[in-house]
């Protein structure tokens, strides 16, 4: 049985993997959540401790907007964390000063709104990693196809 749905590519990981959002109710609810988040009082201080796999808010360095994120690594020496933006699939390292606790309101909880970025991979395609020979070229080719 084949099912089709409409989606949007949100991030290219490498030449064979990408993140997509399935368009529909989830993305509509994500937009509503993001609008509510813009008016949410977040507090002036980051959490005292941040743990790997913790769901937090992180302030994206490109647009200074707060997004839900999973902590993928903690660098205590640099006072920074690596985060994956769970609704879009992009990742970056941010200083801990750009991290806040996820607000307690249910609308921000993963149980209320599941993470919207879904990792997808091209079937039967072997692509080099980004740091391997031709890895960046493969990612660019995939981006150009999308």
N, C-alpha and C positions, 0 to 999 in steps of 0.2 A: 504494500500500500504506500503510495507516494502522497506526501502532503507538501503544499507550497505555502509560503507566507512571504510577505513583503518585509524587507529589512533594509538597514542602512549600515554601511561600514563605518565604524568609528575610530578604528586604529589598526594599522598594519604592524604586526610584530616582526615578521621577516617574510621571506619569499613564499612561505607555505602556510603561515598562520595569520589570522586577523581576528579582530573583535567586531561583532555586529550587534545591533539592537533590532529586535523584532518590533516593527511599527504596529501601533494599536493602543490598546488600553494601558499597557505598561508605560509606554513612552508619554502618553497623555498624563498619566499619574505622576511620572517623573517630572514633567514640566510644572505641574501643580506643586509638587514637593519643593522644587528649586525656587519657585516664586515665594513660597512660605519661608524657606530658609533665608532669603534675602532680608526678611524683617525679624528673624529670630535673634534674641540677645544671646551671644555666644560666650560672653565673658572675656576678660582681657588677658587671662593667663592660660598657657598651655597646660595639659595635665602634667603632674609632677613626674609620673613614670608612664612610659608608653611601651606596650608589649607587642611582640611579633604576633601577627594574625588578628590583632585588635581592630575593630571597626571604629573609625574616627571621622572627623571632618578635617580635610587638609585644604589649604589655600593654594590653588593652582598658580604657578608663577607667571603664566602667560597673561591671565586676565584678572588675577587677584580675587577670583570667586571661590567660595567654599563649596566643596563637593564631598560626598561620602567616599571614603577610601579605606583600604585594608593595609595595615602596616606589614610590609614584607621583610624589613630588616631594620635594626636599630643600631646606630653608631653612636655610642655614648661618648666616645672621645671627641667627636665632632659636634655633638649635641644635635644630631640630624637623624631623620628617618627616611627610609625608602617606602613609597606608597604606590599602590595600584588603585586608580580611580575606578571603582567597581561598576559604575554606570556607563563608563565610556571606554575602559580598557587601556588607557594611557597610564604611564608610570613615570615617576620622577623622584629625586631626592629633595627633600625640603628640610629647612632648619626646624627644630622642634617648636620654635616660636610661631610657625605657620600651621600648627596642629591644635585642634580643640576636641573636647569630648563630644561624642554624638549626643544631640539633645535628647532628653527623655521622652519627648512627645512620640506617640506611637507612629505617626506618619513617616518618621525617619527610619524606623526599624526595618531590617530585612524581612521580617515576618509579614509586615504590612505591605511593603513594596520590595519584591525581590530585586537583586542586582540586575540591571538591565543589560550590561555588556556580557555577551556570550562568546567564548573562545571558539573559533571555527578553524578547521584545517582542510587544506586541499587533499582530497583522497588520491592515493597512488602517486604522489609527487614527493620527491626527495629534494629539498632545497638546502643550500648551505646556511649555516648560522650567520648572523650579521657580521661577526668579527672574522669569518673565514673568507677565503678568496671568492669573489663574486657575490658575497652575501648581500651587500648593499645594492648591487645591481639587480639581484633577484627581487628584493623588496620593492625597488622602484618599478620593476616590471608589473608586479602584482598591484601596486598603487595605480599605475596607469590603466590597468584593466578595470579597476573599480571606478 
